[in-house]
Amino acid sequence: MSVRFTSDGTQEIKEHCDRCGEYIRDLHISDISTRHEYDLRTIVIVDAAGDDKTLKPPSEKLMEISASFISRNLLTPHEAFQARTTKKLAHGWRPQMMCSESIDIVSGVTQSYCGNTSLNTFKTTVLNDTTIGNDFTNASEFTDVSGSKVGVDRFGVIVRLKSAKELPEADSAVIYKGPFQTTWWRVHTTVAQQAQYTSDAQACSTLISTYGQAAVDDMTVVSNFASRRAWGTYFTNNC
């Protein structure tokens, strides 16, 4: 988060991705303000929408904001508990933020992550003694049953999604990832079958030579087969 004053005295508060530094959003002073825990006065300020907002003490502010951050994987329950004592998050009343947020409607989760995988700042960042760019591009980190690689979370852990849509968008705007772009895979296979098919694909040299290693690694290779039966028949005859 950055704060600066312009030449006309206006205060600007901007939020940036903690992984790649990309600008995310403007904040208003009301987003990060509290009253002192022992100040019993009612303090009202005007928020970004022009509405009156009564400032809360730190303990109430934390309760108000933590549920939303936890649901978006920007805060853990343990971190929220610790903040009861420290009375702050990573950036005052804001946690570490990521430049991308998506709802995976297949898995039923909301995930926050840095998806700017081509930026040098992403490639060279070291977290937990691991260069996250190297970890993300590691050939062994191909698609698995949890989904396709889209970025890393604030801890540098690879984030995988089966589908993605922006938080305000309708479900019809969903974009499916990897093999989940193929209807029969998405609708007519179980998680156990998906895991088995992924393992089978990696072990089939004929499939790899025909469709390419990349298509097998991200499992988009399934789009070449009209149905689960066609996939099974191919493996019976060739693998």
PyMOL commands that set and color helices and strands:
alter all, ss='L'
color gray80, all
select helices_A, chain A and resi 29-31+58-71+77-86+120-124+132-137+171-173+178-181+183-188+191-203+205-211+213-217+220-224+228-238
alter helices_A, ss='H'
color red, helices_A
select strands_A, chain A and resi 2-5+11-16+23-27+44-46+52-54+100-104+109-113+126-127+130-131+148-152+158-161+163-164+175-176
alter strands_A, ss='S'
color yellow, strands_A
deselect
rebuild
show_as cartoon
